């Protein structure tokens, strides 16, 4: 619902009014139960070392982008 509508007057050089109002909105908060990762605890150096051992040229040997994507996801 909109409450307390107030006209702030016309804009300079215009016949339009600026309005100010209060908007009351009822919301429902749905709890999310999805898994959240804490990346601050990640072993970044370990993952970098692991990724350096991947033979990227061999991995992306497919001509199909979907097959390359699936191969990439498998490594990650």
C-alpha positions as CSV (number, residue, x, y, z in Angstrom):
1,X,0.0,0.0,0.0
2,X,1.1,3.6,-0.6
3,X,0.7,6.0,2.2
4,X,1.6,9.6,2.9
5,X,1.7,11.0,-0.6
6,X,3.3,14.5,-0.6
7,X,3.8,16.8,-3.6
8,X,7.2,18.4,-3.5
9,X,6.2,21.0,-6.1
10,X,6.9,21.3,-9.7
11,X,10.2,20.6,-11.4
12,X,11.9,23.8,-12.6
13,X,10.6,24.7,-16.1
14,X,8.0,22.0,-16.0
15,X,4.3,21.4,-15.2
16,X,5.1,18.0,-13.6
17,X,5.2,17.6,-9.8
18,X,7.8,15.6,-7.8
19,X,6.1,13.2,-5.4
20,X,7.2,11.6,-2.2
21,X,5.4,8.6,-0.7
22,X,5.7,5.8,1.8
23,X,5.4,2.3,0.4
24,X,4.4,-0.5,2.7
25,X,5.4,-3.9,1.4
26,X,4.7,-7.2,3.1
27,X,7.3,-9.8,2.3
28,X,7.8,-13.5,3.0
29,X,11.3,-14.7,3.8
30,X,12.0,-18.2,2.4
31,X,14.9,-19.9,4.0
32,X,17.4,-21.2,1.5
33,X,18.9,-24.6,2.2
34,X,21.4,-24.7,-0.6
35,X,25.0,-25.6,0.1
36,X,27.3,-22.7,0.5
37,X,31.1,-23.0,0.1
38,X,33.6,-21.2,2.2
39,X,36.3,-20.4,-0.4
40,X,38.5,-18.7,2.3
41,X,39.4,-22.3,3.4
42,X,40.3,-23.4,-0.1
43,X,43.8,-24.8,-0.7
44,X,44.5,-22.4,-3.6
45,X,48.2,-23.3,-3.9
46,X,47.3,-27.0,-4.0
47,X,44.7,-26.5,-6.7
48,X,47.2,-24.4,-8.7
49,X,49.8,-27.2,-8.5
50,X,47.2,-29.7,-9.6
51,X,46.1,-27.6,-12.5
52,X,49.7,-27.2,-13.7
53,X,49.9,-31.0,-14.1
54,X,46.9,-31.1,-16.5
55,X,47.8,-31.6,-20.2
56,X,45.5,-28.8,-21.5
57,X,46.2,-29.5,-25.2
58,X,45.2,-33.1,-24.9
59,X,42.2,-32.2,-22.7
60,X,40.7,-29.8,-25.3
61,X,41.2,-32.1,-28.2
62,X,37.5,-32.3,-29.1
63,X,36.0,-30.2,-31.9
64,X,32.7,-30.0,-30.0
65,X,32.5,-27.3,-27.4
66,X,30.2,-29.3,-25.3
67,X,32.7,-32.2,-25.1
68,X,35.5,-29.7,-24.2
69,X,33.3,-28.2,-21.5
70,X,32.5,-31.7,-20.0
71,X,36.3,-32.5,-20.0
72,X,37.0,-29.2,-18.3
73,X,34.4,-29.8,-15.6
74,X,35.8,-33.2,-15.0
75,X,39.2,-31.7,-14.2
76,X,37.8,-29.1,-11.9
